[in-house]
Amino acid sequence: MWHSGRVFVSPENRRFLPGTPPVLLLGGAALHDLLPVPDVTGGRMPVCEGWSVAAMVTLCVVDGPGDAGCVTPAALSPAELDAVGDWAQAVRDAGGALVVSLEGVVGEAAGEEQERDWTGLLGGGRARGGFMRALG
């Protein structure tokens, strides 16, 4: 049984961002305080040992040590199927995803930005996370 709290992350509070590596951006997830604070001084993200991500077209599961984890729906409409399917395939191809958790709401702009200042976001103390290996 996962620990109590917000184990379900609503679709409004998650973004599947393409790229290398693919990124899962979560807001307001119960696992936030359990993830490492990233040290981006060397320009590399930590690997979240003991954590994994299962990326599927219908849902995405982040599974951590013990009872830690969360689930969020993936494609919610036929229009989203291709993009989410491509993202899930990118996770499998990369062997995992960069999972970034924010304390608050993700916001609309986070999923639409073409340029992302990850060092600014991750170095600002608001985000936690790192690379999580793909399940399977």
Rosetta blueprint (number, residue, H / E / L):
1 M L
2 W L
3 H L
4 S L
5 G L
6 R L
7 V L
8 F E
9 V L
10 S L
11 P H
12 E H
13 N H
14 R E
15 R E
16 F E
17 L E
18 P L
19 G L
20 T L
21 P L
22 P L
23 V E
24 L E
25 L E
26 L E
27 G E
28 G L
29 A L
30 A L
31 L L
32 H H
33 D H
34 L H
35 L L
36 P L
37 V L
38 P L
39 D L
40 V L
41 T L
42 G L
43 G L
44 R L
45 M L
46 P L
47 V E
48 C E
49 E E
50 G E
51 W E
52 S E
53 V E
54 A E
55 A E
56 M L
57 V L
58 T L
59 L E
60 C E
61 V E
62 V E
63 D E
64 G L
65 P L
66 G L
67 D L
68 A L
69 G E
70 C E
71 V E
72 T E
73 P E
74 A L
75 A L
76 L L
77 S L
78 P H
79 A H
80 E H
81 L H
82 D H
83 A H
84 V H
85 G H
86 D H
87 W H
88 A H
89 Q H
90 A H
91 V H
92 R H
93 D H
94 A H
95 G L
96 G E
97 A E
98 L E
99 V E
100 V E
101 S E
102 L E
103 E L
104 G L
105 V L
106 V L
107 G L
108 E L
109 A H
110 A H
111 G H
112 E L
113 E L
114 Q L
115 E L
116 R L
117 D L
118 W H
119 T H
120 G H
121 L H
122 L H
123 G H
124 G L
125 G L
126 R L
127 A E
128 R E
129 G E
130 G E
131 F E
132 M E
133 R E
134 A E
135 L L
136 G L
